[in-house]
Amino acid sequence: MKRLYSQKYDVFKHSISEYQFDGIDWIDTNAGLHVFGSWVHSESEYALFEKECASSGVTWQSANTYYNFTPSQRKVIFGFSHLS
């Protein structure tokens, strides 16, 4: 199983790097089937980015709820188990 999800993780990271996306500072974890990150731009840019991605069918979850205190930057969580 670990090898299978390692391959899916590689697909996810490759897809992100292919578009030279620099809007998220990735947080290295051993989180299994999810990747965490911190948004590095303004709130207005985040809202625009989120809207544009959703119109293309790309969504993610906010990870802010996993923090005891509101983080200074938006935190995001991406799942990648569905990738092939």
C-alpha positions in Angstrom: 0.0 0.0 0.0 2.8 2.4 0.9 4.3 2.0 -2.6 1.0 2.7 -4.3 0.3 5.9 -2.3 3.9 7.0 -2.7 3.4 6.8 -6.5 0.1 8.8 -6.2 2.0 11.4 -4.0 4.6 11.7 -6.7 1.9 12.3 -9.3 0.4 15.0 -7.2 3.8 16.8 -6.6 4.7 16.4 -10.3 1.4 18.0 -11.3 2.0 20.9 -9.0 5.6 21.5 -10.1 4.6 21.1 -13.8 2.5 24.3 -13.5 5.3 26.0 -11.6 2.8 26.9 -8.9 4.3 28.9 -6.0 1.2 30.0 -4.1 1.5 27.3 -1.4 4.4 26.6 0.9 4.3 22.8 1.4 4.5 21.4 4.9 6.5 18.2 5.0 4.6 15.6 7.1 4.0 11.9 7.1 0.3 12.5 6.8 -0.4 9.5 4.6 -3.1 10.4 2.1 -3.0 14.1 2.4 -0.6 17.0 1.8 -0.7 20.2 3.9 0.4 23.7 2.9 0.3 27.3 3.8 -1.0 29.9 1.4 1.7 32.6 0.8 -0.2 35.4 -0.9 -3.0 37.7 0.2 -6.5 36.7 1.3 -8.0 38.4 -1.9 -5.6 36.3 -4.1 -6.6 33.2 -2.2 -10.3 33.8 -2.8 -9.7 34.4 -6.5 -7.5 31.4 -6.8 -10.0 29.2 -5.0 -12.8 30.4 -7.3 -10.8 29.8 -10.5 -9.8 26.3 -9.4 -13.3 25.4 -8.4 -14.5 26.4 -11.9 -12.1 23.9 -13.3 -13.2 21.1 -10.8 -10.2 21.4 -8.5 -11.1 21.7 -4.8 -9.4 21.3 -1.4 -10.2 21.6 2.2 -9.2 24.3 4.7 -6.9 23.0 7.3 -7.4 26.0 9.6 -9.8 24.1 11.7 -7.0 21.7 12.8 -5.2 24.6 14.6 -6.0 25.7 18.2 -5.5 29.3 17.2 -6.3 31.0 13.9 -3.1 30.8 11.8 -1.7 33.9 10.2 -1.8 32.4 6.8 -4.5 30.1 5.3 -3.7 26.4 5.7 -4.9 23.9 3.1 -5.1 20.2 2.9 -5.1 18.2 -0.4 -6.1 14.6 -0.8 -4.4 12.6 -3.6 -5.6 9.0 -3.2 -7.9 9.3 -6.3 -5.0 10.2 -8.6 -3.5 7.7 -11.1 
